[in-house]
Amino acid sequence: MKILTGIQPTNILHIGNYFGALKPAVKLSQENDLLMMIADYHAITVPQDPKQLKENILFATAAYIATGIDPKKTVLFQQSQVPEHTELGWILQTLTYMGEAERMTQFKDKSGDNQKRVSVGLFTYPTLMAADILLYNTEAVPVGADQKQHLELTRDLAERFNHQFGKTFVVPEPLIPEHGAKILSLNDPLKKMSKSSPTAKSYVSIMDTPDVIVKKIRSAVTDSERTITVDDNRPGLKNLLTILHLITGESLVDIAGSYEDKGMKELKDDLAEALVLYLGPLQAEIRGLLENKDELQKIIEIGSREAHKLANNQIKIVKNKMGLL
């Protein structure tokens, strides 16, 4: 199966990114034809410091590889080095209805009460995301629950193009993991863990020091009940149990059962210790890879050339169908 996944380059990759996107991608790469994209064009929908963005692209590459992605088996590429992404993105904008774009809830969430002053790119990026996917005849896309709406738009656009111009695009399916697709904010468990949060207390970065990890987990918002149970009505607690499940592989019920005679403090302390031990080797691997930035850049360029070949074949078909060639 051909699968595409990607993540925006940032110097903050949190455990939600790791468990929800990076780690599942490793398993997918072993069983499927996987393309992994460093989505730098999506990153610039909000202001970026150019020097920091360059470093973030290299950091994202190192994180992918440290997690277990083999660039010899996976097409690991940088979105902006493949010009067909923006070319198809524009074509798909001409097929997207205003009503469809206005219904995208992520734009409303990210722009808040400031919609008049955010970039047009933040509004139209779901069509660029659709182009990312459709360029490669992608059959399935790993998505969190918050991105499922964007994939539905992608499917609609693929079907619309196929109906109007003839069978061209594969209509992709969503891959949503049972656990880890939506790790919640530590200080507001009604929201998804997000690197754009105004406070670093809301997430655990994969590069946080042990002391910082312990402090963040201990201050995580839960509730006043003493017992440890698996309960959707206790989102803060369930979030901590879910993170521990992702580290240990034990079921939520078994983890909760092991704290029958213990309390929230013990759970938080154990989770913090488990996170520190779990992230330590990953952090060391990322630091080692970042010591050779030229090699990381070479890996990006090789993967981007391969992606360009695939995307160029598809865009030629699209333009020919439309009468542009």
N, C-alpha and C positions, 0 to 999 in steps of 0.2 A: 504494500500500500504506500502511496506517495503522501507524505505528511510535511506540512510547513509549520514551524513555530518561530517565535521571535520575542525579543524583549528590548525595551529602550535602554540605551547605554547611560548609565549613571554611576556615580561613585558610591551610591547606596543601593545595594541589593539586599533585600531583607529575607527573612526565612520564609515568608509567603511566596516570594519569587522563586526561592530555591526549591521548596517542596511542591509548589504548584506548577512550576514551569521547567526549571533546570533538571532536577532529578528525574521527573517522568520522561524528559526528552532523551535521557541516556538509554532507558529501556526501549523507547520507541526506535532509537537509532539502531538497536541490535536486531530488531524484528522487521524494520520497514525501510523504505527509501526516504530518508529524512533530509530536509533543508532547514538550516538554522540561520535566522536573520538577525543582525544587529540593526535595530530599527531606528537609525539616527534621524531620518526625515520625520518620523513621528515625534522624536524628542524635541525638535525645534518648533513645534506648535506652541511652545512656551519659551521665553527667553533663555538662552544658554551662553555661558562664557566660552568662547572659541577654544582657548587653551585647555580648559577643563573638559570640554567635550571630546577633544582628541584623546586625553588621558582616559576618559570614561569608556571610549570605544575599545581601547586596549585592555582596560580592566574587565569589560564584559567578555572579551575574547578569552582572557585568562580564566575567568570564572567558568565559562562553558567547558574549557579543556580540563580544568581542575576537577570539575564535577564528574567527568568521565567521557565527554564527547571526543571522538577520534576524528580529527579533520581530514584524515585519509579516507574515511568511510562516510563522512557526513559533509554535505556542502555547507560550509560555514562562511557566510558572506555578509558584507556591509551594504545595506539598502541603497545608500547614496552612490555607490559605485556601479549600480545597475540602472542606467537611465530609463529602461523600459518601465520601471515602477511608476514614475511620474507621468510617462507617456500614456500608459493604460489608465492611470488614475484620472487624467483629464478626459479621456474617452468615456470612462464610466460616469464621470460627473454629468456628461451630457445625457446620460440615460437615467439619472437619479432624479426623482421628483422632490420638490421642495418639502412637501409634506413628510416624505420618508426621512429626509435629513433632519427636519425639525423634531421628529419623534425620538431621536437618539438621546437616551437619558444621560449618558456620560457627559455630553456637552453641557447639559443643564447642571449636572453635579459639579463639573470642574469650573464652569464660568460663574455659577452662583447668581448674584445680583449684578454682576458686572458684564453682562452679555454684550453691551455696546462697545466695550473696550478690549475684548479678547480678540485674538487673530482669527481671520477667516479659516486658516488652516486647522484650527481646533474644531471648527464647525464641519469642515469637509473631510477630515481625516478618515472617517469610516469608508469613504470611497477609495482612498489610497490603500487602506487595509484590504479592501476587496480586490484591488489590483495586485497587491502582494500575493494574495492567495491564488487568484485565477491565472496569473502569469505562468504557473508551473503545473497546471492541470492537477492541482492538489485535491486529493480524495478525502482527507480528513484534517481537521485543525484542532489541536488542544486549546480549549478556551475555559476561562473561569466563567462563573455564572453571569458576571457583569459584562462580559464580552459576547455572550450568546446573541444578543440583539444585533450586534455588528455582523456576526456570521449569517444571521437570517437575512440581512440586507445583501450580503455577498451572494447568497443563494438566489435571492430575488433578481439581482442584476445579471447573474449568469443565465438564469432561465429567460429573462427578458431579451438578452442579447441573442441567445440561441433561437428564440422564437422569431425575432426580427431579422436575423441575418443567417440563420442556419446553425446547426449543431457545431459548436466551437469549444465551449467551456465545460469542464467537469463541474458538477454541482456538489460542493464539498459538504461533508457531514461533521458535526461537532463531536469532540472527544472531551467529556467532562468527568474527571476523576471523582470517585465517591468521597474521598477525604483529601484535604489539602488544596482543593480548588479555591477555597476562600477562607484563609486564615484571617482572623479578625484583629482589629486594632486592640492593643493592650490597654489603652486608657479610655476607649469608647467601643465596647464589644458589639455595638449595633452597626458598626461600620467595618468595611474591609481594611486590613492592614495595608497601608499605602506609604510609599517613600515620599509622596508630596505632602504628607501631613505637616502641619506647622510645628509640631513637637516631636522630637526624636524618641520621647517616651512611648510613643504609640507602636513602635516597631523594634524588632531586634535585627540589626544589620548582620550579615554573615561575617563581617570583619570587626564586629564589636569586641572589645577586650573582655576577659572574664569578669572583672569588677563591674563593668557597665551592664553586662548581661544579667548578673545577679541583681543589680539594683533595679533594672527594668522589670524583671519577672516578679520581684517582691512587691513592686508598686502596681502591678497589673490589677485592673478593676475586676472584682468578682461580685460577691454579695455577702450578706451578713449570716447566711445559714452555715452551720458548722459541718454538716455531713457532706461527703463527696459523692455526688450522684451524676448520672448521665441524663441531662434534662435540657431540652431545647429552650425552656423558659429561664434557664440560667446560662446565658450565652458566654459570659466571661469565663465561668468555670469550664464549660464545654470546650471553649477555645484552648484553654491550657491542657485539657485532657487530649484534645486532638493533636496538639503539637507533640506531646509526649508519645502518643500513638505513632506518629510519623517517625520519631526517633527510634523507638524500641520495637515497633511492629506488633505490640500487644493490642488487643481490642480495647475500645473505650470502656466496656463493661468490666473487663478484667482489671484494668488500671484502677477504675473507681473502687472495685471490690478490695483491692489491696490497701486502700486507705480507709477501710471500715472503722478502724480504731484510731485513726489519725485525723488531722484537720487540714485547713487550707495552707497554713504555714509550712507544714511538712511537704505538701504537694508542690508548692512554689519552690522550696529549697531543692527538692529532688529534680524538678524540671530545670532549674537554673544550672545545677551541676551536670545534668545530662546534656544540656545544650553546649556548655563549655567544652565538655569532652568530645562531643560530636563535631563541633565546628573547628576545633583546634587543627586537625590534619588538613582540612580544606583551606584554612587560612594560610598555613605554611606552604601549601602547593601553589596557591595564587601568588603569594609573595615571591616564590621562586621563579614562576613564569614571568612575572613583571620585571625581573632582573634582565631579561633579554627581550626588549621591546622590538628590536629589529626582526626577530624571529616571529613574534606575534603579528607584526605588520605584514610579513611575507605570507603567513597563513591566511590572513584576511584577503590579500590580493589574489592568491591562488583560488580561494573559494569564490571570490567575486567574479573572476574571469569565467569560472564554470557556470555560475548562476547567470551571467550575461549571455552565454551561449544558449542556455535553455530559454531564457526570457525573450531573446531576439527571435528565436524560431516562432514563439507564440505570437509576438506582436506583429510579425509579418503576416501570419494567418488572419489575425484580427483586422488589420488594415486592408488586406485584400478583400475580405468579406464585406467591408464597409465601402469599398470603392475608393480607398485612399491610396492604393497602389495600382 
